[in-house]
Amino acid sequence: MLTSLKIENVAIIESAAIELGCGLNVLTGETGAGKSIVIDSINAILGERTSRDIIRTGAQSAKVYAVFEDVNAKVRKFLDDNGIDCEDGVLIVNRTLSREGKNVCRLNGAPVTVSMLREIGGELIDIHGQHDNQSLLSPEKHCGFVDSFAENSNLISDYQEKYGRLCEIKSKLRKLTTDESSKSQRIDFLTYQIDELEKAEITPGERDELKARKSLINNSQKVIESLNVAYEALKADGAGIDMISDAESEISNASAYMESLGEASEKITDIRYELDDIAETVRDAMSEVDFDPSELEDIDERLDLLYRLSKKYGDTEEEMLEYLENARAELDNIAFSEEKVKELQKQEKEALAEAQSAAEKLTDSRKAAGEKLSEAICAELEFLDMPNVRFVVKCDDVGLSENGRDSIEFLISANVGEVPKPLAKIASGGELSRIMLAIKNVLAETDGVDTMIFDEIDTGVSGRAAQKIAMKLRSASKGRQVICVTHLAQIAAQGDVHLYISKSVSDGKTYTNIKSLIEEERVTEIARIMGGMEITKLQLESAREMLRNAGNL
């Protein structure tokens, strides 16, 4: 659970430290005092997209620190998989956002990316924002609720794998079953390209060899002159090798009488052999420089051909040859398209059967979960002062798609005798708030998240329904931590921890203050929520009674 939160230079909060506890934590305060800023700060450490605009005026960066204790197994596994220590189940998360747009995120001191923060954030806290009720009005969102309740992730992955294979086969079939005119044109085009490349008889590295040969020919006169001089210096009478031979002979004679010259005699013999080899190499090189005058023209023509081909089929000889192989393969595919079509049609039939089977399993799971979800939500709504409600999960077969073959929509009948209709048509704002609370409470049993946050779940609710929501939040917090931003006295009175958020102006700047309230302070705040401009004795007494009834006074 989230035990502490420190916020620096976020909007109008210069510095604030918040201590949270088990059970129900309530945040109250006047509109605009900064309650939403606290939620935005929590969103930041959960890896949500954050704008530089949240940085307090005059500050260069905004910082948020959060401490979680007794983190769940999924969080521990994530940390372990990423080589991050987590001693005693404690996780410290911090995020810094600078005006330059740079994000610095850390988990227990280890630097991480925002996406990693977002991934682990989903296992730490589930936030229900002020606008989330609208997702109930969008039928395309309803399937996600059912899948979450049914824990269908494995079934969905299995189906999507099979559906993806089916789509891939269908795509191949479409390419092979183009009209005959297009097929004939493609065959002609591929045949021309293959013929052109095969006639060229391209070999890898050919252009580099031709360019080197061309350079040699263009500089042949200089090369021949240099080689002639070198050969004469080595092989002419009385020149290099002859002189070395004479020296070799004399040293050999002297070594017969001086053992110390034995090594020198061997070395000079080796040198003579090497010089003989060099002389042969030079002579061979001289013969290579000899060329036909038409060779240079042939080289230029070949290089020009390779250049023109490279513009069409690839920059290098290897790329051109690869193009040739691909063209041959495509031509073969077309030539044997009828056989391939039959084979793909067989594969399509098999893939379709597998996808339909996987879709059926997913549908069965969704329908079974839908019935259980309906029952659970109706039970929750009955407690939330909607006793006659009928909540129906409608599941229609719309054919195979990326998410299965089901179209799921939530229907509701709020009164006896009424036919269930889409939420968007009949649910009021207060009803949507209670329905969302019921769904969140039911799903919380399966998601394993330790902390739930409700940002103004009480929108459009008052009176008896408000009291029931307060009691439900208190009940939900028995097994986990619940944090709730509220404007209702009924909810505030149920809180195990009550934080009051206010703002003040000093030296031309606005500051947000966050204070944990004790007994009489809570009485005053709850009376303020119930009252208006002035707090009366009757309102104070009513506030005390609410706190006593909640066991908080």
C-alpha positions in Angstrom: 0.0 0.0 0.0 1.0 3.6 -0.4 2.3 4.8 3.0 3.7 8.2 2.2 3.8 10.8 -0.6 6.1 13.8 -1.0 5.4 16.5 -3.6 7.7 19.3 -4.5 6.9 22.2 -6.9 3.9 20.6 -8.6 1.4 23.3 -9.6 0.6 25.4 -6.5 2.1 22.8 -4.1 5.6 24.0 -3.2 6.3 21.2 -0.7 3.9 18.7 0.9 4.4 15.5 2.8 1.4 13.1 3.1 1.2 10.2 5.4 -1.4 7.6 4.5 -2.6 4.6 6.4 -4.5 1.3 6.0 -8.3 1.4 5.4 -10.1 4.4 4.0 -8.2 7.6 3.5 -10.3 10.6 2.6 -9.2 13.9 1.1 -11.4 17.0 1.5 -11.1 20.7 0.9 -12.6 23.6 -1.0 -12.8 23.4 -4.8 -9.5 24.5 -6.3 -7.5 23.9 -3.1 -5.4 21.3 -4.8 -7.0 17.9 -4.3 -6.7 17.1 -8.0 -3.0 18.1 -7.9 -2.4 15.3 -5.4 -4.1 12.8 -7.7 -2.0 14.2 -10.7 1.1 13.7 -8.6 0.2 10.1 -7.9 -0.4 9.6 -11.6 3.1 10.9 -12.2 4.8 8.2 -10.1 2.6 5.6 -11.8 4.2 6.5 -15.2 1.3 8.4 -16.7 1.9 11.2 -19.3 2.8 14.4 -17.5 3.1 17.9 -18.9 5.8 20.4 -18.0 3.0 22.8 -17.3 2.6 21.2 -13.9 5.9 22.6 -12.7 5.4 25.4 -10.2 6.0 28.9 -11.5 9.6 29.9 -10.7 10.8 26.3 -10.2 13.1 24.5 -12.6 11.8 21.0 -11.8 8.9 19.1 -10.1 9.5 16.1 -8.0 7.3 13.4 -6.5 8.3 10.6 -4.1 6.2 7.7 -3.0 6.8 4.9 -0.5 4.9 1.6 -0.8 5.0 -1.1 1.8 4.1 -4.8 1.7 4.0 -4.7 -2.1 2.3 -7.7 -3.8 3.8 -10.7 -5.5 3.4 -9.2 -9.0 5.4 -6.1 -8.1 8.1 -8.2 -6.4 8.4 -10.3 -9.5 8.7 -7.2 -11.8 11.4 -5.8 -9.6 13.3 -9.1 -9.4 13.1 -9.6 -13.2 14.6 -6.2 -13.7 17.4 -6.7 -11.1 16.0 -4.2 -8.6 16.3 -4.9 -4.9 13.2 -4.9 -2.7 14.1 -5.4 0.9 11.2 -6.1 3.3 8.6 -5.4 0.6 9.4 -1.7 0.5 9.4 0.2 -2.8 10.4 3.8 -3.1 9.3 5.4 -6.4 10.5 8.9 -7.4 10.1 10.9 -10.6 11.6 14.3 -11.5 10.3 16.4 -14.4 12.4 19.3 -15.6 11.4 22.3 -17.7 13.6 21.0 -20.5 11.3 18.0 -20.7 13.7 15.5 -19.1 12.2 12.7 -17.0 14.2 11.0 -14.3 12.5 7.9 -12.9 13.8 5.6 -10.2 12.6 2.5 -8.4 14.5 1.9 -5.1 17.3 4.1 -6.5 17.6 2.2 -9.8 17.0 4.3 -12.9 14.1 3.1 -15.0 12.1 4.3 -18.0 8.7 5.9 -17.9 7.2 2.9 -19.7 8.6 0.6 -16.9 7.1 3.0 -14.3 3.8 2.7 -16.1 4.0 -1.1 -16.2 4.6 -1.5 -12.5 2.2 1.4 -11.7 -0.7 -0.7 -12.9 0.1 -3.3 -10.2 0.5 -0.7 -7.4 -2.6 1.5 -7.7 -5.9 1.5 -9.5 -7.2 5.0 -10.0 -10.8 5.8 -10.8 -10.8 9.4 -12.1 -13.6 11.9 -12.4 -14.1 11.1 -16.1 -13.9 7.3 -15.9 -17.7 7.0 -15.6 -17.9 7.9 -19.2 -16.3 4.6 -20.1 -19.5 3.0 -19.0 -21.3 4.9 -21.7 -19.0 3.5 -24.4 -20.0 -0.1 -25.2 -16.6 -0.8 -26.8 -15.1 -0.5 -23.3 -17.5 -3.1 -21.7 -15.7 -6.1 -23.1 -12.6 -5.1 -21.2 -14.5 -5.1 -17.9 -15.8 -8.6 -18.5 -12.4 -9.9 -19.6 -10.8 -8.4 -16.5 -13.4 -10.1 -14.3 -13.0 -13.4 -16.1 -9.2 -13.1 -16.1 -9.3 -14.0 -19.8 -5.8 -12.8 -20.7 -4.5 -16.3 -21.6 -7.7 -17.1 -23.7 -7.3 -13.7 -25.5 -3.6 -14.3 -26.3 -4.4 -17.8 -27.6 -7.2 -16.5 -29.8 -5.3 -13.5 -31.1 -2.4 -15.8 -32.1 -4.7 -18.1 -34.1 -6.7 -15.2 -35.6 -3.4 -13.5 -36.6 -2.4 -16.7 -38.5 -5.8 -16.8 -40.2 -5.4 -13.2 -41.3 -1.8 -13.9 -42.6 -3.1 -16.8 -44.7 -6.0 -14.8 -46.1 -3.5 -12.1 -47.1 -1.4 -14.6 -49.0 -4.5 -15.9 -50.8 -5.5 -12.4 -51.8 -2.2 -11.8 -53.4 -2.3 -15.1 -55.3 -5.9 -14.7 -56.5 -5.5 -11.4 -58.3 -7.1 -11.1 -61.8 -5.5 -12.9 -64.7 -4.6 -9.6 -66.5 -2.6 -8.4 -63.5 -1.0 -11.9 -63.2 0.0 -11.9 -66.8 1.5 -8.5 -66.6 3.5 -9.4 -63.5 4.8 -12.6 -65.2 6.0 -10.5 -68.2 7.7 -8.0 -65.9 9.4 -10.6 -63.7 10.6 -12.5 -66.8 12.1 -9.4 -68.3 13.9 -8.6 -65.0 15.2 -12.1 -64.5 16.4 -12.3 -68.1 18.2 -8.9 -67.8 20.0 -9.9 -64.5 20.9 -13.4 -65.7 22.4 -12.1 -68.9 24.5 -9.7 -66.9 26.2 -12.7 -65.1 27.0 -10.6 -62.1 29.6 -11.7 -59.6 30.1 -10.3 -56.0 32.9 -7.7 -55.8 33.1 -7.4 -59.6 32.9 -3.6 -59.7 35.7 -3.2 -57.2 37.9 -5.5 -59.3 37.0 -3.7 -62.5 37.8 -0.3 -61.0 41.1 -1.5 -59.8 42.0 -2.9 -63.2 40.9 0.4 -64.8 43.1 2.3 -62.5 46.1 0.0 -63.3 45.5 0.4 -67.1 45.2 4.2 -66.8 48.5 4.3 -64.9 50.3 1.5 -66.8 53.1 3.6 -68.2 54.2 4.7 -64.8 53.8 1.2 -63.4 55.9 -0.4 -66.3 58.6 2.2 -65.9 58.8 1.5 -62.1 58.8 -2.2 -62.6 61.5 -2.1 -65.3 63.8 0.0 -63.0 63.2 -2.4 -60.1 63.8 -5.5 -62.2 67.1 -4.1 -63.6 68.2 -3.2 -60.1 67.7 -6.8 -59.1 68.6 -8.9 -62.1 71.1 -6.9 -64.3 74.6 -8.1 -64.5 76.6 -7.0 -61.5 73.4 -5.5 -59.9 71.6 -6.3 -56.7 71.3 -10.1 -56.8 74.7 -10.7 -58.3 76.3 -8.5 -55.7 74.4 -10.4 -52.9 75.5 -13.7 -54.4 79.1 -12.5 -54.4 78.8 -11.5 -50.7 77.1 -14.8 -49.9 80.0 -16.7 -51.4 82.7 -14.7 -49.6 80.9 -14.9 -46.2 80.5 -18.7 -46.7 84.2 -19.0 -47.3 85.1 -17.0 -44.3 82.6 -18.9 -42.1 84.6 -22.1 -42.7 87.2 -20.5 -40.4 85.0 -18.4 -38.2 82.0 -20.1 -36.6 80.6 -16.8 -35.6 79.8 -16.1 -39.3 77.7 -19.2 -39.6 74.4 -17.4 -38.8 75.3 -14.5 -41.1 75.9 -16.9 -43.9 72.5 -18.5 -43.5 70.8 -15.1 -43.3 72.4 -13.8 -46.5 71.5 -17.0 -48.3 67.8 -16.5 -47.2 68.0 -12.9 -48.4 69.2 -14.0 -51.9 66.3 -16.5 -52.1 63.8 -13.8 -51.2 65.3 -11.4 -53.7 65.0 -14.1 -56.4 61.3 -14.5 -55.5 60.8 -10.7 -55.6 62.4 -10.5 -59.0 60.1 -13.2 -60.3 57.1 -11.3 -58.8 58.2 -8.1 -60.5 58.6 -9.9 -63.9 55.1 -11.5 -63.6 53.7 -8.1 -62.7 55.2 -6.6 -65.8 53.4 -9.2 -67.9 50.1 -8.4 -66.2 50.4 -4.7 -67.1 50.5 -5.8 -70.7 46.9 -5.2 -72.0 44.8 -5.0 -75.1 43.9 -1.4 -76.1 40.2 -2.5 -76.3 40.2 -3.8 -72.7 39.7 -0.3 -71.2 36.6 0.2 -73.4 35.3 -3.2 -72.3 35.8 -2.3 -68.7 33.9 1.0 -69.1 31.0 -0.7 -70.8 30.8 -3.3 -68.1 30.9 -0.7 -65.3 28.2 1.3 -67.1 26.0 -1.8 -67.3 26.5 -2.6 -63.6 25.7 1.0 -62.7 22.4 1.0 -64.7 21.4 -2.3 -63.1 22.2 -1.0 -59.6 19.8 1.8 -60.1 17.0 -0.7 -60.6 17.9 -3.7 -58.5 20.2 -2.7 -55.7 23.3 -0.7 -54.9 25.7 -3.7 -54.6 26.2 -6.8 -56.6 24.9 -8.8 -53.6 21.7 -6.8 -53.5 21.2 -7.3 -57.2 21.7 -11.1 -56.9 19.3 -11.2 -54.0 16.7 -9.3 -56.1 17.2 -11.9 -58.8 16.5 -14.8 -56.4 13.4 -13.0 -55.1 12.1 -12.4 -58.6 12.7 -16.1 -59.5 10.8 -17.2 -56.3 7.9 -14.8 -57.0 7.7 -16.1 -60.6 7.7 -19.7 -59.3 4.9 -18.7 -56.9 2.8 -17.3 -59.7 3.6 -20.2 -62.0 2.5 -22.7 -59.4 -0.2 -20.4 -58.0 -3.0 -22.9 -58.5 -1.2 -25.5 -56.4 -0.3 -22.9 -53.8 -3.9 -21.6 -53.7 -5.2 -25.1 -53.0 -2.6 -25.5 -50.2 -3.4 -22.1 -48.7 -7.1 -22.8 -48.9 -6.5 -26.0 -47.0 -4.4 -24.0 -44.4 -7.1 -21.3 -44.3 -9.8 -23.9 -43.5 -7.6 -25.3 -40.7 -6.7 -21.9 -39.3 -10.4 -20.8 -39.4 -11.4 -23.9 -37.4 -8.7 -23.2 -34.8 -9.7 -19.5 -34.6 -13.4 -20.3 -34.3 -12.6 -22.9 -31.6 -10.5 -20.4 -29.6 -13.2 -17.7 -30.1 -15.9 -20.1 -28.8 -13.9 -20.8 -25.6 -13.5 -17.0 -25.2 -17.2 -16.5 -25.8 -18.2 -19.2 -23.3 -15.9 -17.6 -20.7 -17.3 -14.2 -21.3 -20.9 -15.4 -21.1 -20.3 -17.3 -17.9 -18.4 -14.3 -16.4 -21.1 -11.9 -17.6 -23.7 -13.8 -15.6 -21.6 -13.8 -12.5 -20.7 -10.2 -13.0 -24.3 -9.3 -13.4 -25.2 -11.0 -10.1 -22.3 -9.5 -8.2 -23.0 -6.0 -9.5 -26.7 -6.3 -8.7 -25.9 -7.3 -5.2 -23.5 -4.3 -4.9 -26.1 -2.0 -6.3 -28.8 -3.3 -4.0 -26.6 -2.2 -1.1 -26.0 1.1 -2.8 -29.7 2.0 -2.7 -30.6 0.6 -6.1 -32.6 -2.4 -5.0 -34.7 -2.9 -8.1 -32.0 -2.6 -10.6 -31.4 -5.2 -13.3 -27.9 -5.2 -14.7 -27.5 -7.3 -17.8 -24.3 -8.2 -19.8 -25.5 -8.5 -23.4 -23.3 -10.6 -25.7 -23.8 -10.7 -29.4 -22.0 -12.7 -32.1 -20.6 -10.2 -34.6 -18.1 -12.5 -36.4 -14.4 -13.0 -35.9 -12.4 -9.9 -35.2 -9.1 -9.1 -33.4 -10.8 -9.3 -30.0 -12.9 -12.4 -30.6 -16.4 -12.6 -32.1 -18.3 -10.9 -29.3 -19.9 -7.5 -29.0 -20.6 -6.9 -25.3 -22.7 -4.1 -23.9 -24.0 -3.4 -20.4 -27.8 -2.9 -20.1 -29.7 -1.6 -17.1 -33.2 -1.4 -15.9 -33.5 0.8 -12.8 -37.2 0.2 -12.2 -39.4 -2.8 -11.9 -41.1 -3.7 -15.2 -38.7 -1.7 -17.4 -36.8 -3.5 -20.2 -33.0 -3.3 -19.8 -31.6 -0.6 -22.0 -28.1 0.8 -22.8 -26.6 2.8 -19.9 -26.2 5.9 -22.1 -29.9 6.1 -22.6 -31.2 5.8 -19.0 -28.5 6.1 -16.4 -28.2 9.4 -14.5 -24.9 10.8 -13.2 -25.5 9.4 -9.7 -26.4 6.0 -11.0 -23.3 5.9 -13.2 -21.2 6.7 -10.1 -22.8 3.8 -8.1 -22.5 1.4 -11.0 -18.8 2.2 -11.5 -18.2 1.8 -7.8 -20.0 -1.6 -7.9 -17.9 -2.7 -10.9 -14.6 -1.5 -9.3 -15.5 -3.2 -6.1 -16.3 -6.5 -7.9 -13.2 -6.4 -10.1 -11.0 -5.6 -7.1 -11.5 -9.2 -6.0 -9.5 -10.4 -9.0 -7.0 -7.7 -9.9 -4.8 -8.1 -6.8 -4.0 -4.3 -6.6 -3.5 -3.2 -3.0 -4.5 0.4 -3.4 -7.6 1.9 -5.0 -8.2 5.6 -5.5 -11.6 7.2 -6.2 -11.4 10.8 -7.4 -14.9 12.2 -6.6 -16.8 9.0 -7.0 -19.7 10.8 -5.3 -20.6 13.0 -8.3 -24.3 13.4 -8.6 -25.0 11.6 -5.4 -26.6 12.8 -2.2 -28.8 11.7 0.8 -29.3 8.0 1.5 -27.3 6.9 -1.6 -24.4 9.0 -0.4 -24.4 7.2 2.9 -24.5 3.8 1.2 -21.5 4.8 -1.0 -19.7 5.8 2.1 -20.4 2.5 3.8 -19.4 0.6 0.7 -16.1 2.5 0.5 -15.5 1.7 4.2 -16.3 -1.9 3.6 -14.1 -2.1 0.5 -11.2 -0.7 2.5 -11.2 -3.6 5.0 -9.2 -5.8 2.7 -7.1 -3.1 1.0 -6.2 0.6 1.1 -8.8 3.0 -0.4 -8.1 6.7 -1.0 -11.0 8.9 -1.8 -11.3 12.5 -2.9 -14.8 13.6 -1.8 -17.2 16.5 -1.2 -19.6 14.4 0.8 -19.7 14.6 4.6 -21.0 11.0 4.8 -17.8 9.7 3.0 -15.5 12.0 5.0 -16.9 10.7 8.3 -16.1 7.1 7.4 -12.4 7.7 6.7 -9.8 6.1 8.9 -7.4 8.9 7.9 -8.7 12.3 7.0 -6.5 14.8 5.1 -7.6 18.4 4.7 -6.3 20.3 1.7 -6.4 24.1 1.7 -4.6 26.9 -0.1 -3.3 30.3 0.9 -1.7 33.4 -0.6 1.6 34.8 0.7 4.0 37.3 -0.9 2.0 37.2 -4.1 2.2 33.4 -4.5 -0.4 30.7 -3.9 0.4 27.7 -1.7 -1.4 24.4 -1.0 -1.3 23.0 2.5 -2.1 19.4 3.4 -2.9 18.5 7.0 -4.0 15.3 8.7 -7.0 16.1 10.9 -7.6 14.9 14.4 -11.0 14.5 16.1 -12.2 18.1 16.7 -10.6 19.2 13.4 -12.5 16.5 11.6 -15.7 17.7 13.3 -15.2 21.2 12.0 -14.3 20.1 8.5 -17.3 17.7 8.2 -19.6 20.5 9.5 -18.1 22.8 6.8 -18.9 20.3 4.1 -22.5 20.0 5.3 -22.9 23.8 5.8 -22.2 26.9 3.9 -20.7 30.2 4.8 -21.0 29.8 8.5 -20.8 26.7 10.7 -23.7 26.3 13.2 -23.8 24.4 16.5 -26.3 22.0 15.0 -24.0 21.2 12.1 -21.1 20.6 14.5 -23.3 18.2 16.5 -24.4 16.4 13.3 -20.8 16.1 12.3 -20.0 14.5 15.7 -22.8 12.1 15.4 -21.7 11.0 11.9 -18.1 10.4 13.2 -19.5 8.5 16.3 -21.6 6.3 14.1 -18.6 5.6 11.9 -16.6 4.7 15.0 -14.2 7.6 14.4 -15.0 9.7 17.5 
